[in-house]
Amino acid sequence: MTVDIDNLLPRIPAQPGVYLMKDARGKVVYVGKAKNLRARVRQYFRRGDTRFFVTAGLLARAVADIETVVVDNEKEALLLENHLIKRHQPRFNVKLRDDSNYLVLRIDPRADYPRVEVVRTIADDGARYFGPYHSATSARETLRFVNKHFQLRTCTDHVMRTRGRVCLQYQIKRCPGPCVYPVDPAAYADQVDSVMLFLAGKKRELVPRLRQRMRRCADAEQFEAAARLRDAIAALEASLAKQDVVQRTFVDQDVFGMQRDGPTVEVAVLFVRQGKLIGRRTFVARDQELPDDDVVGAFAQQYYGLGGVVVPDEVVVPMRFEGMDALGDWLSERRGKKVRVIAPARGQKRQLVALATKNAAASLASRSRSDEDALAALDKLQRRLGLRALPRRIECFDVAHIAGTAPVASRVTFCDGVPDRAGYRRFRVKTAGNDDFAAMYEVLTRRFRRLLGDDDRWAAPDLLVVDGGKGQLNMAFAALEDLGIPATFDIVGLAKERDDDRPERVYVRGAKEPIRLRPNSAECHLLARIRDEAHRFANTYHRGRRRKASLRSRLDDIPGIGPKRRAALLRAFGSVRAIRAASVEELAAVAGMTTAAAAAVRAHFAARDGQP
């Protein structure tokens, strides 16, 4: 079934908006925006589009219906397109794939005695964000520099409100101790301003400011404070000497470069702050037949829709693309000041684009080698275990509990040898008792029932791995047989040897003896990595459940202590241990508590401690 374009076109408005192309099942396969929806859609079916998936007829054969959404202007169309691409993940659109989670540093000047903290997302909360940092190491090194040379608190708001005595940071002269001692708000705010200048990369403005403050401290004979400022100035000047100046104009820029290898596209973003290159970020998109300008435009608008992205003064791209002006308007609105999106043809900015393109080419070459290594490991695994298909999608299940308490299970998914976080799932096991086999049977039954539906997220894997030996493997096949589902994919059990020098054992149905994988072989390393990830994921969930159960058994089981009083006690004392040590009078002084409730808490812990 294909779309009847002759009847559809007259009904499409000639206004700005977004169009959604759907297949016969109603699934969105492509999302686009246009100033004139009717003219844009006509191009796909009137030989006005040179993109391969259009000229080859792939789109025309896939599309059964086209839905449109009219908006007021091109900027609104861009925002709506971004939202719909994230929501529907269409087959033919560019979709960002990033191997890293990038960090930003956050400081809220409006807080009581602000602090610098590491976060992963940017919220519209009035705080200042700095970054992103291409690695956790670089972010934490910056934070260590701030903590060493600028006296700001490091504790959380809750700790500062409840702390009764100063911590080690105060003792080593890295915090003025606002949690306990009176600190001049104006002097602290001056330190906050200096930190924000440093994080914004405006070190040349910061150094004279610190010199002036150092002289004031020396004149006032505050020699210890002057010495700290002297050390901070020396450290700042050393860091300035190390940075590479790539732009003479002191503006913040994001510079995009692109490298293509057939349908695989790599995009690199260089972060230039105050004329200095401070880091980069790379993305990959596969199976892309879009022309280069469409790829760059789609990457740019989706990139600034990600969490943890700071909007610079300028966005420098390798070529012009449709919607550049709308992107600039949107970014200007987000930043609160004018943002330029430019495609330089010559000069220093064009050299920056060339540098970004070199980074994209290097990243693509490195990624290609990594992909080849992963596929080689999968091929070896297929041959070693005699699998029916190359195991490009592998699922692994593990069960975690302690003597039957708080039993849970995990599913991790690896695609082409790398983790697919979207395919991770957690299960709360309902089977009672200390029975690993029954727990595995329950979890796999719940998973295999999903095979009977049409949800692509629960499609059958190429290989399913259960953590355990023959017993767990038999449970997997029993779950399939009880549901009447044929085993169209491979299932194996992976048993870990207690002795690290002995080979891993893989159990396959129908084989009397397990297959022993050579230690340090590619296939052994891959399976062990998947099993260890499932183990980690299950244990993390199990610890969380145990922690909640432990907290409940110690507070919620006390007569007269409900959720509100429990929360009030924890806010006031900070921990169950502190509550246990508190007197009846201290407990009764907490908001919402009564003398009777405080006595019940005291009696409960006294009974647990064996006190009379």
Disulfide bonds with the S-S distance in Angstrom:
none
